[in-house]
């Protein structure tokens, strides 16, 4: 019983980190899908370049979240 409570406490403690990590994964998947769609549309389509710009922005946000999560997990400080 005590082991189960300890395991549940650890899961609860790490839950926010798992949520952020899932968000990071979605950022990268969404950016990849947007790039694939932009490739299908071609450079002549008016939606291509805004789509690529948004994909780059989402990917940057994912990288920022990833760096911040790494800093937190390593006990570092976020600027």
N, C-alpha and C positions, 0 to 999 in steps of 0.2 A: 504494500500500500504506500509506504514511504517513497519507494522508487518511482511509482507512478506519479505521485505528487511532485517529486523533483523533476521528472521528465516533463510534466505539464507546465511547470514553472519555467523551465528552459525554453519550451516551445513558445510560451507567452512572451518571454523576454526577447526572443528572436523574431517574432511575428512581424514587427515593423520593418525589419531588414529584409525579410522575404518579400514583403509587399513592394518595397523600393526596387529590389532585384527583379521582380516580375515586371515592374514598370519599365525598367531599363531594357529588358528583353523585348517588350512590346515596341519601344522606341526604335530599336535596331530592325525588328521585323517590318514595322511600318515604313521605315526609310527604304529598306530593300524592296518592298512591294511598290512603293511610289516610283523608285528608279526603274523597276521592271515595266511599269505602266508607261512611264515617260519614253522608254525605249520603244515600246510598241506603238505609241502615238507618233513618234518621229519628230525630228527637229522643226518641221514645217507647221506642226499643230500649235496653236496659241496657248494651249494648256501645258505644254511640255516644260517650258522654262520656269513658270511659277511652281509647278509640281516639283521640279528638281531643287529649287530654292527652299521650298518647305521641307523636302526630304533632308537636305543638308542641315537645316535648323533643328529638326527633330533629332537627327543623329548627334549634333553638337550637344543638345540638352541631355541625351542619353549618356554621352561621354562625361559630361559634367556631373551628372548624378552618380555615375560609376566611380569617378574620382573622389567625390565627397563620401560615398559609402566606404570606399577603401580607406580613406583617412579616418573615418569614424571607427572602423573595425580595427585599425592599427593603433588606435588610441591617439591619433594625431588631432590637430585642430584644423578647422575649416576657416579659411580667410574670409 
